[in-house]
Amino acid sequence: MSKDLLRIIDCSEDFCRRVIALGGEMKARRRDPSLGKPLDGLAVVTIYEKPSTRTKVSFEVGIRELGAQVVELTKSGSQMSRGETPADTAHTLERYADAIVYRAFSHDSVAAIAEHARIPVVNALTDLYHPCQILADLLTVQEHCGGLDVPITFIGNGSNIVHSLLGAAAKLGLNLTIGTPASAAPKDEIVREAVALASETGGTIKLTNDPVEAVTGARIVYTDVWFDMGKDDEETIAKRTAEYAGFQVNSELLSKADPQAQVMHCLPAQRGREATDDALDGPQSIIFDQAENRLHAQKAILTVLLGKD
């Protein structure tokens, strides 16, 4: 097992399934004192380059519930802003703490810290991947569907969520369909890597530019913002919104999915754009179960990486 969680596709299947199982147990026994505090006496440094609600709160609460101290850094408020090298930062932090959680713009920034640190590094979001979100999502799917062997469709923008879903489908043998406008497809090299591995694990990965084809028969319909953080200026929105015509998750599109289909969104949502209020707040929505499960999955991630499970 890798010491880090940077990309799901680099993890072992055993690691992913252990996180999902342990996350479920931690959720069920959250207030049970007999579960103990597996990270008692340890310390975790969190680094934030981007604004955050769910990531910051779920990690900080989770780390404290596990019994560890949490020390928050921002890149602008640390020596990283003055050009300290990733190696020097990593070698310093590893002398103080037992793990690093890093939410960054560039995936290379997190990978560089992980390369030099002797302690586990967790990717809490980058431009390319969001593994913590997807492991929490799989916990949510398992809760609501009784397992992971259901048709999962992502529809919208081929972003870091899609890249991590592709890795999960390849590693765990999932049935995944990705529906995006042609201009918003996931990166070719990430798709190729996932498809190659899926051929060995029994996963199925399908890409389409037809939103109706994408959701037909889906048990899970997952969407995300159409414009990535920092790329949502008015000119970009005006130019590209037309490209997403038909990709909004609404009652009409959901009528093409499985009658028991459930709606997922990693949040924050641009309501009325990628999904309607009816879809996000209606009886098919499980978006706040997703949000809650960030806490439990991330507690499990740290516990497993630190060998305390």
C-alpha positions in Angstrom: 0.0 0.0 0.0 1.2 3.5 -0.9 2.0 5.7 2.1 0.0 8.5 0.4 -3.4 9.1 -1.1 -2.8 11.2 -4.2 -4.9 9.3 -6.8 -7.4 6.5 -6.3 -5.9 4.6 -9.3 -2.6 4.3 -7.5 -4.2 2.8 -4.4 -4.8 -0.9 -3.9 -8.3 -2.2 -4.1 -7.9 -3.4 -0.5 -7.2 0.1 0.7 -10.3 1.5 -1.0 -12.5 -1.2 0.4 -11.0 -0.9 3.9 -11.7 2.9 3.8 -15.3 2.4 2.7 -15.9 -0.3 5.3 -14.2 1.5 8.1 -15.9 4.8 7.2 -19.3 3.1 7.5 -18.4 1.6 10.9 -17.1 5.0 12.1 -20.3 6.6 11.0 -22.5 4.0 12.7 -20.4 4.3 15.9 -19.5 7.9 15.8 -20.7 8.6 19.4 -19.7 5.2 20.7 -16.8 5.8 23.3 -15.7 2.1 22.9 -14.5 3.0 19.4 -11.7 5.0 21.0 -9.4 7.6 19.5 -7.1 5.7 17.1 -4.9 8.8 16.4 -4.5 9.9 20.0 -1.3 11.8 20.5 -0.6 12.3 16.8 -0.7 15.6 14.8 -1.9 16.4 11.3 -1.0 19.5 9.3 -3.5 20.8 6.8 -2.5 23.1 4.0 -5.1 25.2 2.1 -4.5 27.1 -1.1 -8.2 27.2 -2.1 -11.3 28.3 -0.2 -13.1 25.4 1.4 -16.2 24.6 3.4 -16.7 20.8 3.4 -13.0 19.8 3.2 -11.8 22.1 5.9 -14.6 21.4 8.4 -14.8 17.7 7.8 -11.1 17.2 8.1 -10.7 19.4 11.2 -13.6 17.8 13.0 -12.6 14.3 11.9 -9.0 14.8 13.0 -10.1 16.0 16.4 -12.6 13.1 16.8 -9.7 10.7 16.0 -7.8 12.2 18.9 -5.1 14.0 16.9 -4.1 17.6 16.9 -4.7 19.6 13.8 -2.5 22.5 12.6 -3.8 24.6 9.7 -1.5 26.4 7.3 -2.4 28.5 4.3 0.1 28.7 1.5 0.0 32.5 1.6 0.6 32.5 5.3 3.5 30.1 5.3 7.1 30.2 3.9 5.8 28.3 0.8 4.6 31.8 -0.4 8.2 33.0 -0.3 9.5 30.1 -2.4 10.6 27.5 0.1 11.0 24.3 -1.8 8.6 21.4 -1.5 11.5 19.3 -0.2 12.4 21.8 2.6 8.7 22.1 3.5 8.1 18.4 3.6 11.3 17.6 5.6 10.3 20.3 8.1 6.7 19.2 8.6 7.6 15.5 8.9 9.6 16.4 12.0 6.5 18.0 13.6 3.5 16.0 12.4 2.4 12.5 11.5 0.5 13.3 8.3 -0.1 16.2 5.8 -3.5 17.0 4.2 -3.0 19.4 1.2 -5.7 21.2 -0.8 -4.0 22.8 -3.8 -4.5 24.3 -7.2 -1.9 22.2 -9.0 -1.6 18.4 -8.5 2.1 18.8 -9.0 2.3 20.8 -5.7 0.8 17.9 -3.7 2.9 15.3 -5.5 6.1 17.3 -4.8 5.4 17.4 -1.1 4.5 13.7 -1.1 7.7 12.8 -3.0 9.9 14.2 -0.2 7.8 13.7 3.0 8.3 10.5 5.0 4.8 10.8 6.4 1.5 10.2 4.6 0.3 13.0 2.4 -3.4 13.2 1.5 -4.6 15.0 -1.6 -7.6 17.0 -0.4 -8.3 18.4 -3.9 -6.2 19.5 -6.9 -7.0 20.6 -10.4 -6.8 17.0 -11.6 -8.0 14.7 -8.8 -10.3 14.7 -5.7 -9.9 11.2 -4.2 -11.3 12.0 -0.7 -14.6 13.1 -2.3 -14.9 10.0 -4.4 -14.2 7.6 -1.5 -16.9 9.4 0.5 -19.2 9.1 -2.6 -18.6 5.3 -2.8 -19.5 5.0 0.9 -22.7 6.9 0.0 -23.5 4.7 -3.0 -22.9 1.6 -0.8 -25.3 2.9 1.8 -28.1 3.6 -0.6 -27.7 0.9 -3.1 -26.5 -2.0 -0.9 -23.2 -2.2 -2.8 -21.2 -0.7 -5.6 -22.4 -2.9 -8.5 -24.8 -0.4 -9.9 -24.8 1.8 -13.0 -23.2 5.1 -12.1 -23.4 8.1 -14.5 -21.6 11.4 -14.2 -22.9 14.2 -16.3 -21.5 17.6 -17.0 -17.9 18.8 -16.8 -15.0 16.3 -17.1 -13.2 17.7 -14.1 -11.2 16.4 -11.1 -14.3 14.6 -9.9 -14.5 12.7 -13.2 -10.8 11.9 -13.2 -11.1 10.3 -9.7 -14.3 8.5 -10.6 -12.4 7.0 -13.5 -9.7 5.8 -11.2 -12.3 4.3 -8.8 -14.1 2.5 -11.7 -10.8 1.0 -12.9 -9.6 0.0 -9.5 -12.9 -1.4 -8.1 -14.5 -2.7 -11.3 -17.4 -0.2 -11.4 -19.9 0.4 -14.1 -19.3 4.0 -15.0 -20.7 6.3 -17.8 -19.3 9.8 -18.3 -21.5 12.2 -20.3 -20.0 15.6 -21.2 -20.0 18.1 -24.0 -17.3 17.4 -26.4 -15.3 20.4 -25.2 -15.5 19.4 -21.6 -14.3 15.7 -21.8 -11.9 14.4 -19.3 -8.2 14.3 -20.1 -7.4 11.6 -22.7 -4.4 10.3 -20.8 -6.4 9.8 -17.6 -9.2 8.0 -19.6 -6.7 5.7 -21.3 -5.0 4.8 -18.0 -8.4 4.0 -16.4 -9.7 2.0 -19.4 -6.6 -0.1 -19.5 -6.9 -1.1 -15.9 -10.6 -1.6 -16.1 -10.0 -4.3 -18.7 -8.2 -6.2 -16.0 -10.6 -5.6 -13.1 -13.9 -6.1 -14.9 -14.9 -2.4 -14.8 -16.8 -0.8 -17.6 -16.1 2.8 -18.7 -18.2 4.5 -21.3 -17.9 8.1 -22.6 -20.6 9.9 -24.5 -21.5 13.4 -25.6 -25.3 12.6 -25.5 -26.8 13.4 -22.1 -29.9 11.2 -22.6 -27.7 8.2 -23.6 -25.5 8.9 -20.5 -28.3 8.7 -17.9 -30.5 6.0 -19.5 -30.8 3.3 -16.9 -28.5 4.9 -14.4 -29.0 4.2 -10.7 -26.7 7.1 -9.7 -26.8 10.4 -11.5 -23.9 12.5 -10.4 -23.1 16.1 -11.5 -20.8 18.9 -10.5 -20.3 22.6 -11.4 -19.8 23.3 -15.0 -17.0 25.8 -14.5 -14.0 25.0 -12.2 -13.0 27.3 -9.4 -11.1 30.2 -10.9 -12.5 29.6 -14.4 -16.0 31.0 -13.7 -15.6 34.5 -15.1 -18.5 36.0 -16.9 -16.9 35.7 -20.4 -16.2 32.0 -19.9 -19.7 31.4 -18.6 -21.3 33.2 -21.5 -19.2 31.4 -24.1 -19.6 27.9 -22.8 -23.1 27.7 -21.2 -24.6 26.9 -24.6 -22.3 23.9 -24.9 -24.0 22.4 -21.8 -27.5 22.6 -23.2 -29.3 19.3 -22.3 -26.8 18.4 -19.5 -28.7 20.0 -16.7 -29.9 17.4 -14.1 -33.6 18.1 -14.0 -36.9 16.1 -13.9 -36.9 15.6 -17.6 -33.4 14.1 -17.7 -34.0 12.1 -14.5 -37.0 10.5 -16.2 -34.6 8.6 -18.5 -32.7 7.1 -15.6 -33.6 4.1 -13.4 -36.9 4.8 -11.6 -35.0 4.5 -8.3 -32.1 6.8 -9.5 -30.6 9.0 -6.9 -28.9 12.4 -7.5 -25.4 13.2 -6.3 -23.5 16.4 -6.3 -20.2 17.1 -4.5 -21.1 20.7 -3.7 -21.0 23.6 -3.8 -23.7 23.8 -6.4 -24.5 26.5 -8.9 -28.3 26.0 -8.5 -30.3 26.4 -11.6 -27.3 25.8 -13.8 -26.0 22.2 -13.6 -29.0 21.0 -11.6 -32.4 22.3 -10.7 -33.6 22.9 -7.1 -36.1 20.1 -7.7 -33.3 17.6 -8.4 -31.0 18.8 -5.6 -33.7 19.0 -2.9 -36.2 16.4 -4.1 -36.7 12.8 -2.8 -34.1 11.4 -5.1 -31.3 13.6 -3.8 -28.6 12.2 -1.5 -26.3 15.2 -1.7 -26.1 15.9 2.0 -25.4 12.3 2.8 -22.5 12.7 0.5 -21.4 15.8 2.3 -21.7 14.1 5.7 -19.7 11.1 4.5 -16.7 13.3 3.8 -16.2 13.3 7.5 -16.4 9.5 8.0 -14.4 8.5 4.9 -11.6 11.0 5.7 -11.4 9.7 9.2 -11.0 6.2 7.8 -8.4 7.4 5.2 -6.2 8.9 7.9 -6.7 5.9 10.2 -5.7 3.4 7.5 -2.8 5.4 6.1 -1.4 5.8 9.6 -1.8 2.0 10.3 -4.2 2.6 13.2 -7.2 0.6 11.9 
